[in-house]
Amino acid sequence: MFWIFPDNLLAVVLFEAMRTQWRTGFAGPTGLEYSVLPTLFQLHDVKRSKRRQLFDDVRAMEIEVLSMFAEQRPSSED
């Protein structure tokens, strides 16, 4: 179980909604497909004034997940 601060809930909901939107390359996931965000903003009735901050929040989570993926990737020395 984990706690989400109320101020972060929408960012987490958006990030979770993008779970099938990972771009991948030969080394695995490389980032999220951002073109989906406008649709998600619309579906969740996100005001324009909040969109930049939510985009930055989603990107912060994306960077952390990419870092975790990289740590799990076998190194070339293995």
C-alpha positions in Angstrom: 0.0 0.0 0.0 1.1 3.5 -0.7 -0.2 7.0 -0.1 -0.7 9.7 -2.7 -1.0 13.3 -1.7 -4.3 14.7 -3.0 -2.4 17.4 -5.0 -0.6 14.6 -6.9 -3.6 12.3 -7.5 -4.5 13.6 -11.0 -0.9 13.3 -12.2 -0.8 9.7 -10.9 -4.2 8.9 -12.6 -2.9 10.4 -15.9 0.4 8.4 -15.6 -1.5 5.2 -14.9 -3.8 5.9 -17.9 -0.7 6.1 -20.1 0.6 2.7 -19.0 0.1 1.2 -22.5 1.7 4.2 -24.2 5.4 3.4 -23.8 7.6 3.9 -26.9 10.2 1.1 -27.1 13.4 0.5 -28.9 16.0 -2.3 -29.0 17.0 -1.6 -25.4 13.4 -1.4 -24.1 11.2 1.5 -23.2 12.5 4.9 -24.2 9.7 7.2 -23.1 6.0 7.8 -23.2 3.9 8.8 -26.2 2.9 12.3 -25.3 0.4 12.7 -28.1 -2.1 10.9 -25.9 -2.0 13.5 -23.2 -4.4 16.0 -24.8 -7.1 13.3 -25.0 -6.5 12.4 -21.4 -6.7 16.1 -20.4 -10.0 16.3 -22.2 -11.4 13.1 -20.7 -10.5 14.2 -17.2 -11.7 17.8 -17.7 -8.2 19.3 -16.9 -8.2 23.1 -17.1 -5.6 24.6 -19.4 -4.0 26.4 -16.5 -3.2 23.0 -14.9 -1.9 21.1 -18.0 1.7 22.3 -17.9 2.2 21.3 -14.3 0.6 17.9 -14.9 2.7 17.3 -17.9 5.8 18.1 -15.8 4.6 15.7 -13.1 4.0 12.9 -15.6 7.5 13.5 -17.0 9.0 13.3 -13.6 7.3 9.9 -13.0 8.4 8.8 -16.5 12.0 9.7 -15.8 12.0 7.6 -12.6 10.4 4.6 -14.2 12.9 4.8 -17.1 15.7 4.8 -14.5 14.2 1.7 -12.8 14.0 0.0 -16.2 17.7 0.8 -16.9 18.7 -0.6 -13.6 16.9 -3.9 -14.4 18.5 -4.2 -17.8 21.3 -6.7 -18.1 24.6 -5.0 -18.5 26.9 -5.8 -21.5 29.3 -7.3 -19.0 26.9 -10.0 -17.9 
